Amino acid sequence: MRAFVFPGQGAQVVGMGRELAEAYPAAREVFAEVDEALGEKLSDLIWEGDIETLTLTQNAQPALMATSIAAFRALEAEGFGIKDAAFVAGHSLGEYSALCAAGALSLADTARLLRLRGKAMQDAVPVGQGAMAAVLGLDFAAVAELARDAAQGEVCQAANDNDPAQVVISGNKAAVERAASMAKERGAKRALMLPVSAPFHSALMEPAATVMAEALASIEIAAPAVPLVANVRAEAVADPDMIRQLLVEQVTGSVRWRESVEFLAAAGVTEFWEVGAGKALSGMIKRISKEAVTRAIGTPADIAALKG
């Protein structure tokens, strides 16, 4: 059994998706449609821009989605499609890519929602007041306790449960720095401050959740062709109203990626195809489920290897 999974922020690189667009008309059309939906040539930034501008949240989110859907359309052109999967899932913004691939959201709506989501998340907290850090070598429960102890009246919470040995914390900068400095004495191998511009998946993102609730209320969401394993529940959902609710909760809620992969493995998924830029999810999946077979699909060569 197979699941298609879609990467989140951090996977972006200048040039991503360009070979796909050159090799597959269907992939090229994805970038053109995203450009049209946003009223700007995002594809120029993706392929020829500078990494600092591409990494801005409001650019990175629609850019990564466009690259994922371009790769997915290229797969479809070669005879692989949603019919070949039992589930879809995505890491944070990748959840939108997953819903687009499964037919629950239109490509144009997905691009506009992610542009809005990225801007709202950036605007929710003034630059320099929030932070995130990756804690390595402790499990989720231990990191959640560490975050609570470091909060001291501020926001500090476990934000991304990525795999058994990597949990990301998020919140007010001083609190996250306290947690990072306390981590080693709690048994962590190390704690790394992350180069991000906002404290994603924390209570500080509440203003962005409000923006997304309003935006999603007016968007048509169809039942996906296969169930989505949602970040905040780590279980399968297919009801459009529930999906809408969970996309709002996702802004402030934890990304329960480890549990999501465990759910998929327990449901019988043995193959995980990571569709889009990079291989970060494949690495996490292998650390969560040793038996899992992973494939990263972001170039024509990756697709050609499937047919070999």
N, C-alpha and C positions, 0 to 999 in steps of 0.2 A: 504494500500500500504506500502511496506517495502523498506528500504535502508540498505545496509551493509556499516558500517563505520569502519575505521581502525586507530588505535592510532599512535601517534608520539612519539618523544623522551621524556623521563621522565617517561615512563611507565615501563621501564625495571627493572626486579628483577632477581636475581640468582635463577635458578630452573624453570623459566617460560617455559611452553610447555612440560615439562618432562612427566607429567601424560598423556598428549595427545599422546606423542610418545610411551608410554608404553601400552596405551589402543587401539591405532589405527595404524595399519601398514601404512596407507596412510599418517598419520602425521609423523611417523618415517622416511618415505622416503623423506619428505620435508627437514628435517634436514640433511639427508645424501646427498641429491642433493646440498644443499647450501654448505656443507663442501667440496664437490667435486669441485664446481664452484669456490670457493675461494682458493682451494689448502691448506686448513688447517681445523683443527677440531674446528670450531666455536662452535659446539654443546657442546664440553667439557667446554668451557668458559661459555656458557649460563647456563649449568646445575650445574657445579662444580667450577666455577671460583670465582674471587673476584669482588665485585660490582664496585670498582674503575676502573678495566680494562674493565669490561663490559660496563661501562658508557662512555668510550672513544668514541667519535662520530663515528669513523670509524668502531667500533665494534657494538655499540648500534643500528645503523641504519639497517644493514643486520640482526642482531639478532632479532629485533622487527618485521621486515618483515617476517622472517622465522617462528616466533611464530604465527603471524597472519595467514599465509598461512597454517600452520599445523592445526590451529583451523578450518580454512575454509575447508580443506580436510576432517577433521573429521566430520564436518557438512554434507558434501557431502556424506560421507559414511553412514550417518543416513537418507539420503533422502532429505536433504535441500541443495539448491544450488543457482547458479546465476539466475536460472529460477524463483526463488521465490522473486527476487528483481526487483524494477523498476529503481534503481540508485545505484551507489557506490560513496563513497567519503572517503578521508583520510586526516588526519591532518599532513601537512608537509610531512615527509618521508612516512606517511601512504597513501599518494596518490599513491606511487609506489606499495604498498601492494594492494590497490584497483584495480589498472590496471592489476596486476598479477592475482588477483582473477577473474577479468572480461575477462581474456584471451588476453589482449592487449600486455602484455609482458611475455616472458618466465620466469620461476623461476630462471634459471641460469643467464640470462641477468639482472634480477632485483637485484639479490644478488651482482653481479659484479658492477652494476651501483651504488648501495647504498654504497658499500665499497669505491668506487672512490669518490662519493659525500661527504661522511663523511670525508675522508682524505682531499679533496679539500677545504671543509668548514673550517676544522681545520687549514690548511696551509695558508688560505687567510689572516689571521690577527695573528701577533705574540701573544702568550699567555700573558695575562695581559693587553693588549691594548684595548680589546673590552669587552663589558658587556651587560647584559640584566636585566630588572627589570619588575616585575608584578605590575601594578597599579590597585588597587581595589576601586570600588565605583565611577568611572567616565566612561562615555561612550566614544566611539571611537573618535568622533569629538573633545571632550575636551582633550583627551590624545594626539591626533595628534597636537593640538595647543600647549600643554605643551611641547611636544618633540621639536617642531620648536623653541619655545622660549628658551629652554635650550641648543640648539645646539651651539650657539655662534661661528659659523664658523666650528664646527666639525659635525660629523654625529650623529644624534639622531632622530629616527623615530618610529612611531607606527608599530610594526612588526606583532603581532598576535591579531586579534580582536576575542577573544575566546568566550565571552558571554557578556550580557549587563553590567556586573559589573567587568569584568576582561579584561584588555588590556595590552599586553606586549610590552615594548619599547626596542630598540636595537640600538647599535652604539658604538662610542668611550667611553671608560670607564668613563672619567671625565664628559662627557656630560650626560651620563645616570645617573651618581651619582647626577649631578645637578638637573636633572629632578625628580629624586626620592626625593630629599630634598625639591623641590618646590611643590610636588604633594599635600601635606596636605593643604597648603594654597590655593590651587585651588579647594579644596573640596573633595579630595580623602580620603577614610577611612585609607588607608595606602599604602605604596609602598615597595615592597620586592625585594632586589637584588637576582637574581637567580644563583644557582650554576652551571653555564654553562661555557664552555671553549672557546666560540666564539660568536660574535654578529650576530646570524643567522637572515636571512630575513631583512638585511639592505644593504645599498649601499656598505658597506665594503666587502660584499661577491661577488663583481663583478669578482675577479679572479676565484672564484669557478664556477660562471655562465659560464665563458669562457671555463673552463675545461669540464663542463657538456654539453655545446653546441657541442663541438667537439666529445665527447663520444656518445651522443644521435644521432648524424648525421649518425653513422654507425650501429645503432641498429634497428632491425625490430620491428615496432610497428603496431599491427593489430587494426582494429576497435573493441572496447570493446563490449562484449555481451549485456551490458546495458550502458547507458551514465554515464560518470564521471562528478560529480559536482566539478569543478576545484577550487583550493584554490585562485588563483589570479583573477578569474573572478566571482566566486560565481554563476556560471550558468553551465548548462549541456553542455558537449562537447563529441563528438564521432569521429570526424575526426582525423586520426592518425597524420597528419602534424600539426594540431592545438595542439594536445596533446603534441607533441614533443616541440613545441614553448613554451607552457605554463609551461612545466617542467623546461625549462631554466629560464623563467621569475620568477618562483617560488623561485629560490635561493635568489634573492634580493628583491622580492616582498612580500607584506603583506599576511599572512594567514587569509583570510576573512571567518573564521569559522562561526561566528554568521550569516552572510549573507547567507552562504551556507546552514545552517540549515533552515533559513527562506525561502530560495528558495525551499528546499525539502518539507517543510510543506505546502507552497503555491501550490506546484505541487500535493499535496494529500497524501504525505507520513505521516503515523501516527505511524509506528513502525520503530525504529532504533536499529539494532543489531550491537553492538560493538564487533568486532571479533579480538581477540588477548589478549595482556596483559593489566590488569588493568581495571579501570572503569572511567577514567578521562573524556572521551568524553561523557559518559552517564550523568554525572553531569552537564556538560556544556549544553548539549541538553535540559535537563529538565529546566534549567534556561532561555533558549531561547524560548522554546515552551512548555508551561505548560501542554498542552494536549498530548504531545508525550509519547509514551510507549517505554521504553528503556530496552534492555537486554544486559548484558555483557557476552560474551562467550569466555572463556579462559581455561576451564577445562572440563574433561569428565562429572563431576557433572552438570555443566552449560548446557551441551548438553542433558543430561538425563532429566533435568527439562523441556526442550522444548517438550519432548515426553510425559511428564506426563500430 
